[in-house]
Amino acid sequence: MEWLWFTSSDYWLSRLVFQRALAGIYLVAFCCAALQFRALIGERGMLPVPAFLRRVPPRVAPSVFHLHYSDRFFALCAWAGAALALALVAGAGDAVPLAVSMLMWAVLWALYLSIVNVGQTWYGFGWESLLLETGFLAVFLGNEDTAPPVLILFLLRWLLFRVEFGAGLIKLRGDACWRDLTCLYYHHETQPMPGPLSWFFHHLPRPLHRVETAANHVTQLAVPLLLFTPQPVASAAAGLIAVTQLWLVLSGNFAWLNWITIVLALSAVDGSLVADAPALPPPPLWYGVLVIAVTALVVVLSRHPARNLLSRQQAMNRSFDPLHLVNTYGAFGTVGRVRHEIVIEGTDEPTVHPGTVWREYEFKGKPGDVRRLPRQFAPYHLRLDWLMWFAALSPAYAHSWFGPFVERLLEGDRDTLRLLRHNPFPDAPPVRVRARLYRYRFTTRRELRETGAWWHRTYVREFLPPTRLS
């Protein structure tokens, strides 16, 4: 059987870079899980996995943890995933036969799927499904034993198209500020987790903000169509998408969303423009049949995301199957004009009175101390900090976990305290904890010079009254 139509050695280098970079993102994701799970979803966590597994059957949330769960077993799976990802970063997938390489990528995908499907609210982000969908396609991309299959390369472009085009449509159909080009007057200040350069981006001239917004529309609505044109136009389109994503990396912390989009763009670049591929043997028959079957499956499952793209009620970041094989994506259909932050404080005084001294807990990423410049954490994902941003938007986002979080602060739970930057009660837990809502805004240049503060905050209202353990 002649397979010349089936593979393209022009993408040999692109696949090499794509696979190593994707494995690096997997490594970050597994490390995030291993280092944060005990406080979030562990046996004594805020949303314990065992309680979730009793409510949800395997067909709804397939996971190895339906067979057995313990914190030790979860840690073993997470660290095993990190070790396997590190091996793939180092090129282990190209040092073994094709079937073994595919098995390694499949195990990586299955382990992370198992974590996401029991992660509940803490794993309800679009980039979890994006990593799983990309990781599933990577299983069938092959290794050095064969040239990259054209069908899988096409599916990667289809995924990149949905990520970008979906994000562009959700903006045009959403907030009016995207249409009048004013959203970036606010976004750098009100985004979930600003980075060290966000203050400077916020203070760019407003005409430049309008240019940024217009350029974003072009990159997300027009450029993705060029991914399906002949080379080198498709490579140029992928390059434009990657440059736009790097701009977003500089302006804020969005976990690995921007990085995995860049990795997907790399898969569309014609590697022969940089280096010639080595002579590669034709793929085995079983591999070709498997790739064709997977392509047919993805095409069938794509009907739901495609229909969603065309819908006026377009959903944002939704999975249509429990395996997260083909999903829909989008971000920031609405942009906030005002930033609210929840500030959590505790006291060790037995009674509350007007002179009670309250000491503030500090988070690693979310704004707190007004004099502290926001830090860069992405692609690492601070899950608690992100959920605190959502809680400030509406208490409805926090009803399932905020109470348990406060309870663990009152208990002085070590795993929970490890998620924070500063614990003001190092010797004994507080007697009471309260939460207050503040409005935060970036200081002006003059205010920064005079006060040394990057933020200015004003009290809005009480979020949680002083609370103690019963």
Secondary structure, 3 states (H helix, E strand, C coil): CCCCCCECHHHHHHHHHHHHHHHHHHHHHHHHHHHHHHHHCCCCCCCCHHHHHHHCCCCCCCCHHHCCCCHHHHHHHHHHHHHHHHHHHCCHHHCCCHHHHHHHHHHHHHHHHHHHCCCHHHHCCHHHHHHHHHHHHHCCCCCCCCCCEHHHHHHHHHHHHHHHHHHHHHHHHCCHHHHCCCHHHCHHHHCCCECCCHHHHHCCCHHHHHHHHHHHHHHHHCHHHHHHCCCCHHHHHHHHHHHHHHHHHHHECCCCHHHHHHHHHHCCCCHHHCCCCCCCCCCCHHHHHHHHHHHHHHHHHCHHHHHHHHCCCCCCCEECCCCCCCEECCCCCCCCCCEEEEEEEEECCCCCCCCCCCEECEECCCCCCCCCCCCCCCCCCCHHHHHHHHHHHCHHHHCCCHHHHHHHHHHCCHHHHCCEEECCCCCCCCCEEEEEEEEEEECCHHHHHHHCCCEEEEEEEEEEEEECCC
